[in-house]
Amino acid sequence: MINVTEIAASKISELLVEENRPAAGLRVFVQGGGCSGFQYGLMIDEGEGDESADKVFEVNGVRLLVDPISLRYLSGAEVDFVDNNMGGGFTIKNPNAKSTCGCGSSFSA
């Protein structure tokens, strides 16, 4: 399972309303790249592809879509939203990451 904090869920819901896509969800994925080997990705997704292969979570009123390969790396992770002096953005806290880069957007498994 992947968790979404209440703050992140609120921001995701706001984005879905702004994009006029209330039935969509947030796709959370892992892809090769970044300075540590893997990087996280987030995108609004209607679930139009091979939805049967996706794992779908409903957390704090938000629908998450995760493909099976990404789920191996993200099981137990948490999507959060942080707002600081440098701006705001989504972050992923991943207990499966052996190391992360300084910016926090890539990791090694």
C-alpha angles and dihedrals in degrees: 000000000000120000127216120201118231091248092052091046090053092050092047091051090050090052092050091052092047090050090046090235104120093158093054127096138204117271111211115193147160124225135175116269140060124104093288100047103263132049134197124241133195127185140157108256135180091205091244098148127069092327092173089069093050123090108225121205127187107207126168090343094308126112115225122195119200128175117227096251094051090046089064089062098036105045107130094013124137128220112212138170120226127190119193142145091288092055134267136288149144120280133189121218105202122187089192095062113106091194138356135204123250094262093049096230097106135044145173124237 
